[in-house]
Amino acid sequence: MEGKVEKSFNKANIIEAQSHIGGIIGNNNNGIIENCYSNGSLRAKQYIGGIIGFQLRSSCKCINSYSVNKIER
């Protein structure tokens, strides 16, 4: 993702995925995530996170966002 995601939420369960799974964004290349939250269950083999599954660059920003996901491999 490149761009901005704001004021978003996820309450879904994502199960049996392969990789790059996040509660809001799976793969963040150069984006901003702001005022978001995620609540559910996430299960994948690799690159999994409550908000962002995989963040490519250190310039990406996650601002005022939180996760209360159950995360499993």
Backbone torsions as a table, in degrees:
resi	resn	phi	psi	omega
1	MET	NA	136.7	166.7
2	GLU	-127.3	131.4	-177.1
3	GLY	132.9	-151.2	-176.7
4	LYS	-137.0	134.4	171.8
5	VAL	-117.5	126.0	-179.8
6	GLU	-141.8	153.3	178.5
7	LYS	52.5	48.1	-179.8
8	SER	-122.1	156.5	175.8
9	PHE	-144.9	159.7	177.9
10	ASN	-134.0	128.6	175.0
11	LYS	-123.3	23.8	-176.7
12	ALA	-95.6	162.3	172.8
13	ASN	-103.4	131.1	177.5
14	ILE	-118.1	113.8	-176.0
15	ILE	-126.5	149.5	176.0
16	GLU	62.1	36.5	174.5
17	ALA	-89.5	160.6	-179.1
18	GLN	-81.7	-60.6	-176.1
19	SER	-162.1	172.9	179.1
20	HIS	56.5	55.3	-178.6
21	ILE	-115.1	124.8	176.3
22	GLY	-133.9	156.0	178.8
23	GLY	-62.6	-31.6	177.5
24	ILE	-114.4	-50.4	-176.7
25	ILE	-130.8	133.9	177.2
26	GLY	-78.0	-45.0	-176.4
27	ASN	-135.7	114.2	-178.6
28	ASN	-105.8	111.9	-177.7
29	ASN	-90.0	-47.7	-178.5
30	ASN	-159.4	41.5	-172.3
31	GLY	-108.5	175.4	178.0
32	ILE	-122.4	131.2	175.1
33	ILE	-117.5	123.8	-174.1
34	GLU	-139.8	135.6	177.4
35	ASN	54.6	52.6	-179.4
36	CYS	-125.1	157.6	172.7
37	TYR	-146.8	158.8	-179.6
38	SER	-138.2	137.0	-178.8
39	ASN	-145.0	114.6	-179.4
40	GLY	170.9	-156.3	176.9
41	SER	-121.1	133.3	178.5
42	LEU	-124.0	133.4	177.7
43	ARG	-139.8	124.3	178.0
44	ALA	-153.3	169.9	-178.0
45	LYS	-83.1	-31.4	-179.9
46	GLN	-159.0	164.2	179.4
47	TYR	48.2	71.8	-178.5
48	ILE	-130.8	137.4	179.8
49	GLY	-153.2	155.9	-177.3
50	GLY	-61.8	-38.5	177.1
51	ILE	-108.5	-52.7	-176.6
52	ILE	-121.5	128.5	178.0
53	GLY	-73.8	-43.8	-179.0
54	PHE	-148.4	127.9	179.7
55	GLN	-114.2	118.1	-173.5
56	LEU	-78.1	-42.9	-173.9
57	ARG	-119.1	150.4	178.2
58	SER	-73.5	-13.3	179.4
59	SER	-78.5	-10.1	177.0
60	CYS	-65.2	148.1	-178.2
61	LYS	-126.9	139.4	172.9
62	CYS	-126.1	110.3	-170.9
63	ILE	-117.8	129.9	173.4
64	ASN	48.9	47.4	-178.9
65	SER	-129.8	153.1	-178.4
66	TYR	-148.5	163.4	-179.5
67	SER	-135.4	139.2	171.8
68	VAL	-126.3	36.9	-179.3
69	ASN	-75.2	152.1	166.0
70	LYS	-92.2	119.8	-175.5
71	ILE	-114.4	130.2	-179.5
72	GLU	-134.3	154.2	172.0
73	ARG	-106.4	NA	NA
